[in-house]
Amino acid sequence: METKSKESINECGRNSLMMKEAQPNKIRFSELFQLRDRAAMNELPGVYIHGIHYYDFKNVHFINNTGIASLIDLLKCLLEKGIEIEFVNVSDSIKSKIKSMGLENILHCR
């Protein structure tokens, strides 16, 4: 990953999710998300490939409105820096919530 992109992702993550120390390819999500079949984690795994940052929702089964707002803030910040975001392995219930909020064309989920 380019240093500039790494710094942009890190800066946006800190700003949108009020993180103190964040890895550039992860989102901290304590109290924003609930995981399937395991104890809470502090970060959402992600990878940056060819200008797109992918975040894996495989183990996330719920996201609250604050979590959605944080994802929108992160998306906005990274788009301003030329980095796109996609969310992968998103559960049907989360996709439904995003769609019910009219955000399916903004928060790209697979």
Residue frames as qw, qx, qy, qz and C-alpha x, y, z in Angstrom:
[[0.000, 0.891, 0.453, 0.000, 0.00, 0.00, 0.00],
 [0.351, 0.596, -0.052, 0.720, 1.24, 3.47, -0.78],
 [0.327, -0.191, -0.524, 0.763, 2.30, 5.50, 2.24],
 [0.202, -0.082, -0.051, -0.975, -0.01, 8.37, 1.24],
 [0.624, -0.266, -0.521, -0.519, -3.04, 6.06, 1.04],
 [0.598, -0.237, -0.691, 0.329, -2.10, 4.35, 4.29],
 [0.158, -0.106, -0.365, 0.911, -1.90, 7.71, 6.04],
 [0.370, -0.157, -0.255, -0.879, -5.22, 8.85, 4.49],
 [0.662, -0.306, -0.645, -0.229, -7.03, 5.75, 5.70],
 [0.497, -0.227, -0.602, 0.581, -5.51, 6.10, 9.15],
 [0.000, 0.009, 0.156, -0.988, -6.41, 9.80, 9.38],
 [0.504, -0.221, -0.382, -0.743, -9.98, 9.24, 8.20],
 [0.648, -0.294, -0.702, 0.029, -10.48, 6.37, 10.61],
 [0.335, -0.184, -0.508, 0.772, -9.31, 8.50, 13.52],
 [0.171, -0.032, -0.012, -0.985, -11.53, 11.41, 12.54],
 [0.573, -0.194, -0.444, -0.661, -14.72, 9.51, 11.81],
 [0.783, -0.326, -0.526, -0.064, -14.55, 6.96, 14.60],
 [0.323, -0.839, 0.267, -0.348, -12.59, 8.99, 17.19],
 [0.953, -0.075, -0.192, 0.222, -9.81, 6.43, 17.46],
 [0.386, -0.852, 0.306, 0.179, -6.67, 7.04, 19.45],
 [0.153, -0.504, 0.779, 0.340, -4.46, 4.48, 17.73],
 [0.835, 0.355, 0.265, -0.326, -5.73, 2.73, 14.63],
 [0.534, -0.093, 0.689, 0.481, -4.20, 0.39, 12.15],
 [0.186, 0.350, -0.308, -0.865, -4.61, 1.90, 8.69],
 [0.384, -0.002, -0.752, -0.536, -6.66, -1.01, 7.38],
 [0.293, -0.360, -0.868, 0.175, -9.04, -1.56, 10.29],
 [0.315, -0.568, -0.117, -0.752, -12.05, 0.13, 11.86],
 [0.046, -0.017, -0.806, 0.590, -12.53, 0.07, 15.62],
 [0.433, -0.316, -0.463, -0.706, -16.12, -0.71, 16.33],
 [0.176, -0.188, -0.819, 0.513, -16.68, -1.30, 20.00],
 [0.187, 0.474, 0.578, -0.637, -20.37, -0.73, 20.79],
 [0.377, 0.426, -0.253, -0.782, -21.21, -0.02, 17.13],
 [0.649, 0.212, -0.625, -0.378, -21.42, -3.59, 15.88],
 [0.742, -0.310, 0.520, -0.288, -22.29, -6.99, 17.31],
 [0.210, 0.444, -0.831, -0.260, -20.48, -10.11, 16.19],
 [0.892, -0.032, -0.278, -0.354, -21.73, -13.58, 15.44],
 [0.966, -0.154, -0.198, 0.055, -20.75, -16.37, 17.82],
 [0.703, 0.069, -0.305, 0.639, -17.80, -14.73, 19.53],
 [0.351, -0.690, -0.275, 0.570, -16.70, -12.07, 21.95],
 [0.257, 0.956, 0.083, -0.112, -16.43, -8.49, 20.77],
 [0.724, 0.140, 0.117, 0.665, -13.44, -7.50, 18.69],
 [0.192, -0.701, -0.091, 0.681, -11.88, -4.05, 18.64],
 [0.071, 0.515, -0.437, -0.734, -11.39, -3.76, 14.88],
 [0.801, 0.468, 0.277, -0.251, -13.03, -4.64, 11.59],
 [0.617, -0.199, 0.551, 0.526, -10.59, -6.36, 9.21],
 [0.498, 0.824, 0.095, -0.251, -9.86, -4.67, 5.92],
 [0.663, -0.104, 0.446, 0.592, -7.52, -4.66, 2.96],
 [0.231, 0.805, -0.084, -0.541, -6.54, -1.95, 0.46],
 [0.599, 0.065, 0.664, 0.442, -6.22, -3.04, -3.19],
 [0.288, 0.305, 0.528, 0.739, -5.90, -0.81, -6.28],
 [0.097, -0.232, -0.043, -0.967, -7.52, 2.30, -4.80],
 [0.665, -0.417, -0.324, -0.528, -10.35, 0.46, -3.06],
 [0.083, -0.308, 0.788, -0.527, -10.44, -0.35, 0.64],
 [0.660, -0.229, -0.618, -0.360, -12.46, -3.48, 1.41],
 [0.306, -0.349, 0.631, -0.622, -13.88, -4.09, 4.90],
 [0.414, -0.061, -0.895, -0.154, -14.98, -7.60, 5.87],
 [0.534, -0.288, 0.223, -0.763, -18.33, -7.87, 7.69],
 [0.566, 0.039, -0.812, -0.138, -18.22, -11.68, 7.83],
 [0.392, -0.229, -0.789, 0.413, -18.58, -11.81, 11.62],
 [0.137, 0.085, 0.257, -0.953, -20.86, -8.79, 12.03],
 [0.028, -0.441, -0.878, -0.185, -24.58, -9.49, 12.39],
 [0.111, -0.880, -0.458, 0.066, -25.81, -6.09, 13.65],
 [0.368, 0.132, -0.035, 0.920, -24.85, -2.44, 13.26],
 [0.051, -0.734, -0.534, 0.416, -26.55, 0.43, 15.06],
 [0.311, 0.909, 0.244, 0.133, -27.30, 3.89, 13.66],
 [0.273, -0.882, 0.315, 0.220, -24.13, 5.34, 15.16],
 [0.637, -0.195, 0.639, 0.383, -22.16, 2.63, 13.38],
 [0.528, 0.633, 0.492, 0.281, -23.85, 3.49, 10.06],
 [0.040, 0.999, 0.011, -0.020, -23.05, 7.18, 10.62],
 [0.477, -0.665, 0.480, 0.317, -19.41, 6.32, 11.35],
 [0.652, 0.146, 0.628, 0.398, -19.18, 4.31, 8.12],
 [0.355, 0.856, 0.324, 0.189, -20.61, 7.26, 6.17],
 [0.199, -0.945, 0.211, 0.151, -18.08, 9.63, 7.79],
 [0.602, -0.366, 0.601, 0.378, -15.25, 7.23, 6.94],
 [0.596, 0.477, 0.564, 0.316, -16.52, 6.87, 3.37],
 [0.179, 0.972, 0.144, 0.049, -16.75, 10.64, 2.90],
 [0.356, -0.822, 0.372, 0.242, -13.27, 11.24, 4.28],
 [0.612, -0.180, 0.663, 0.393, -11.65, 8.55, 2.13],
 [0.529, 0.660, 0.485, 0.224, -13.51, 9.56, -1.04],
 [0.029, 0.993, -0.058, -0.102, -12.12, 13.07, -0.59],
 [0.347, -0.665, 0.606, 0.266, -8.68, 11.46, -0.71],
 [0.528, 0.471, -0.558, -0.434, -9.49, 9.38, -3.80],
 [0.020, 0.148, -0.981, 0.125, -9.96, 6.07, -1.96],
 [0.660, -0.186, -0.360, -0.632, -13.14, 4.07, -2.52],
 [0.311, -0.222, 0.813, -0.440, -14.68, 1.70, 0.06],
 [0.693, -0.072, -0.540, -0.473, -16.57, -1.55, -0.32],
 [0.517, -0.327, 0.639, -0.467, -18.02, -3.71, 2.42],
 [0.544, 0.187, -0.762, -0.295, -17.90, -7.46, 1.76],
 [0.384, -0.157, -0.895, 0.164, -19.61, -10.47, 3.35],
 [0.273, -0.119, 0.275, -0.914, -22.40, -8.21, 4.63],
 [0.165, 0.269, 0.923, -0.219, -25.35, -10.08, 6.16],
 [0.034, -0.520, -0.666, -0.533, -28.81, -9.76, 4.63],
 [0.306, -0.788, -0.495, 0.201, -30.10, -8.05, 7.78],
 [0.325, -0.550, 0.062, 0.767, -27.45, -5.33, 7.57],
 [0.152, 0.120, 0.591, 0.783, -28.05, -4.91, 3.84],
 [0.139, -0.674, -0.688, -0.230, -31.78, -4.55, 4.59],
 [0.325, -0.756, -0.291, 0.488, -31.08, -1.90, 7.23],
 [0.275, -0.317, 0.311, 0.853, -28.86, 0.04, 4.83],
 [0.035, 0.333, 0.699, 0.632, -31.52, -0.22, 2.11],
 [0.211, -0.750, -0.626, 0.036, -34.31, 0.87, 4.49],
 [0.294, -0.711, -0.088, 0.633, -32.27, 4.01, 5.23],
 [0.532, 0.839, 0.109, -0.049, -31.88, 4.70, 1.49],
 [0.221, -0.820, 0.481, 0.219, -28.10, 4.26, 1.66],
 [0.882, 0.067, 0.444, 0.143, -27.63, 1.27, -0.65],
 [0.631, 0.706, 0.078, 0.312, -26.16, 3.50, -3.40],
 [0.060, -0.899, 0.341, -0.267, -23.76, 5.13, -0.94],
 [0.483, -0.496, 0.710, -0.127, -22.57, 2.22, 1.21],
 [0.678, 0.368, -0.543, -0.333, -21.55, -0.45, -1.29],
 [0.601, -0.322, 0.676, -0.280, -22.16, -3.89, 0.20],
 [0.605, 0.272, -0.674, -0.326, -21.55, -7.33, -1.24]]
